[in-house]
Amino acid sequence: MTSIPAEFDDLFEKATFAHVATMTPDGMPHVTPVWVDYDAEGDRLLINTERERRKERNVSGDSRVGISMVDPDDPYRHLSIIGEVDEMNEEGAREHIDELAQRYTGEDYSMPIENPRVIMRIRPDEVIAGGG
């Protein structure tokens, strides 16, 4: 297991978009742009989504993921992570999406919520950092 280098922690303090790749049941990749967070103490990337969305269904069947992030202030500074979702739960997920929305939009989350929110906790197994 590898950790996110500390000099890249600032990516999780600004509106850095990540692209998350999951695998569909028929083995095809599915890539989605997402808001991303990081629990430095637990060394887990956090993706907040709704139950029954494609990425949540995909990781329920195959927990392996790939994540790519580019610093919005320097496109040559980036992280590429290969890891595994080792926990998914609803606890605190509604509050967490408001925290993310504040960082990315300056307001609480305003989209309709049709299903329970869930936080996917991703263990980084391989981290490639560039431009740091």
C-alpha positions in Angstrom: 0.0 0.0 0.0 1.1 3.5 -0.8 0.1 6.9 0.6 -0.7 10.1 -1.1 2.4 12.3 -0.8 1.9 15.1 1.7 3.0 17.7 -0.8 -0.2 16.9 -2.8 -2.6 17.3 0.2 -3.5 20.8 -1.1 -5.3 19.2 -4.1 -8.0 18.1 -1.6 -8.4 21.6 -0.3 -9.4 23.2 -3.6 -11.9 22.4 -6.3 -9.8 19.6 -7.9 -11.9 17.3 -10.1 -11.0 13.6 -10.2 -11.9 11.0 -12.9 -12.8 7.7 -11.4 -12.6 4.5 -13.5 -14.7 1.5 -12.4 -15.4 -1.8 -14.2 -18.9 -2.7 -15.4 -20.2 -6.2 -14.9 -19.3 -7.1 -18.5 -15.7 -5.9 -18.0 -15.9 -2.6 -19.7 -14.3 0.5 -18.0 -16.6 3.3 -16.9 -15.0 6.7 -16.2 -16.8 9.5 -14.4 -15.7 13.0 -13.2 -16.3 13.5 -9.5 -15.6 15.7 -6.5 -12.9 14.1 -4.4 -11.8 14.3 -0.7 -9.0 12.7 1.3 -8.9 11.3 4.8 -5.2 11.8 5.5 -5.4 10.1 8.9 -7.0 7.0 7.5 -5.1 7.3 4.1 -8.3 6.9 2.1 -9.6 8.9 -0.9 -13.3 9.6 -0.5 -15.9 9.7 -3.2 -19.5 10.6 -2.4 -22.3 9.3 -4.6 -25.8 7.9 -4.4 -26.8 4.3 -4.0 -27.7 2.8 -7.4 -25.6 5.1 -9.5 -23.4 3.3 -12.0 -20.1 3.7 -10.1 -21.7 2.5 -6.9 -23.1 -0.5 -8.6 -19.8 -1.2 -10.4 -17.7 -1.2 -7.2 -20.2 -3.4 -5.4 -19.2 -6.1 -8.0 -15.6 -5.2 -8.5 -14.0 -2.9 -5.9 -10.9 -2.0 -8.0 -10.7 1.6 -9.2 -8.4 4.0 -11.0 -8.4 7.7 -10.2 -6.7 10.6 -12.1 -6.5 14.1 -10.7 -5.0 17.3 -12.2 -4.2 20.4 -10.2 -6.6 23.1 -11.4 -3.8 25.6 -11.0 -1.1 23.6 -12.8 -2.1 21.0 -15.3 1.4 19.4 -15.2 0.9 18.6 -11.5 -1.1 15.4 -11.1 -1.9 12.2 -9.2 -2.8 8.9 -10.6 -4.0 6.3 -8.2 -4.8 2.6 -8.4 -6.7 1.3 -5.5 -9.6 -0.5 -4.0 -12.9 0.5 -2.4 -12.5 -1.1 1.0 -15.5 0.5 2.6 -18.8 2.0 1.5 -21.3 3.4 4.0 -24.0 6.0 4.4 -22.9 7.3 7.8 -22.2 11.0 7.5 -22.6 10.9 3.7 -25.3 13.6 3.5 -23.2 16.0 5.6 -20.1 15.2 3.6 -21.8 16.1 0.2 -22.6 19.5 1.7 -18.9 19.9 2.7 -17.8 19.0 -0.8 -20.4 21.3 -2.4 -19.1 24.2 -0.3 -15.6 23.6 -1.5 -16.6 23.2 -5.2 -19.5 25.6 -5.5 -19.5 27.8 -2.3 -23.0 26.5 -1.4 -24.7 23.5 0.1 -25.5 20.6 -2.2 -28.7 21.6 -4.1 -29.2 18.7 -6.5 -32.2 16.4 -5.8 -31.2 13.4 -3.8 -33.2 10.3 -5.0 -31.3 7.6 -3.1 -29.3 7.5 0.1 -25.8 9.1 -0.2 -22.8 6.9 0.3 -19.1 7.5 0.8 -16.7 5.2 -1.0 -13.5 4.9 0.9 -10.6 4.0 -1.4 -7.3 2.5 -0.3 -4.5 3.7 -2.5 -2.4 0.7 -3.6 -0.3 2.5 -6.2 0.3 6.3 -6.4 2.0 8.1 -9.2 2.6 11.8 -8.5 3.9 14.2 -11.2 5.0 17.7 -11.1 5.1 18.0 -7.4 
